[in-house]
Amino acid sequence: MQAYQKVKIYNYFYILILIYSKFSDKMITVIISILNFQHFQHFQQFEAGGRLMALEMVETVRRAETDAAHAESSAEAERELILSDAKKQGDVSAAEMRAQAKKEAGALAQRAKDESKQKEKAVIDGAQNDIALLRAKAAEKKPEAIRIIISEFY
């Protein structure tokens, strides 16, 4: 493997070290000394670029976390709005259903009232007819009744 490729591999490894060690220079120094890189001179050339890449990575992660938090809060707000709209629509639907039920109940009560009046009228008409018949019978028997009453007194 060529020295440049090793440095490139070490550079990527160094970026990972920077991320996991949270940019602690002491930690980086300790790890570098433990690993005892053979091409440390070449590695130092890429150190600034590695730090910049690591910073960009961290910034990207932070932006992603911020965007995720914003998306989560937006989703929560939208969920609340949808629930509010659904509740309003439910309230409107319930009010419409109550109004419709009230209207139907009123129509049913009016129908029952009308039927009751018709039945009452039929009963009254029937009773008046019966009374008229009884009066007619009584009128027919009136002369006979008068004779019976007079005969009782004489």
Residue, then its C-alpha position, 0 to 999 in steps of 0.5 A: m500500500q502506498a504511503y498516500q493511501k495509508v495517510k488517506i485511511y489514517n485521515y478517515f480514521y482520524i475523522l472518526i476519532l475526532i467525532y467520537s472524542k468530541f474534539s478533545d486534543k488530549m484524546i487525539t494526541v493519546i490515540i495518535s501516540i498509541l497507534n504510532f503512525q509511521h507516516f505521521q508527517h504526511f498525516q499532519q498535512f491532512e490534519a487541518g482538512g480532517r478537522l474541517m471535515a469533522l467540523e462540517m460533519v458535526e455541523t451537518v449532524r446538528r442541522a439535521e437534529t435541528d431540522a428533525a426537532h423542527a419537523e417534529s414540532s411542526a408535525e405536532a402542531e399540524r396534528e393538533l390542527i387536524l384534531s381541532d378541525a375534526k372536533k369542529q366538524g364533529d360538533v357541527s355534524a352533531a348539531e346538524m344531527r340534533a337539529q334534524a332529529k328535533k325537526e323529525a320529532g316535531a313532524l312526528a308530534q304534529r302528525a300524531k296530533d293531527e291523527s289524534k284530532q282526526k280520531e277525536k273528530a270521528v268519535i264526536d261525529g259518531a256520537q253526534n250521529d248517535i244522539a241524532l238517531l236517539r232524538a229521532k227515536a225519541a221524537e217518534k215515541k214522544p206522543e206515545a210517551i205523553r199518552i202513557i204519562i197522562s194515563e198514569f195520572y187519570 
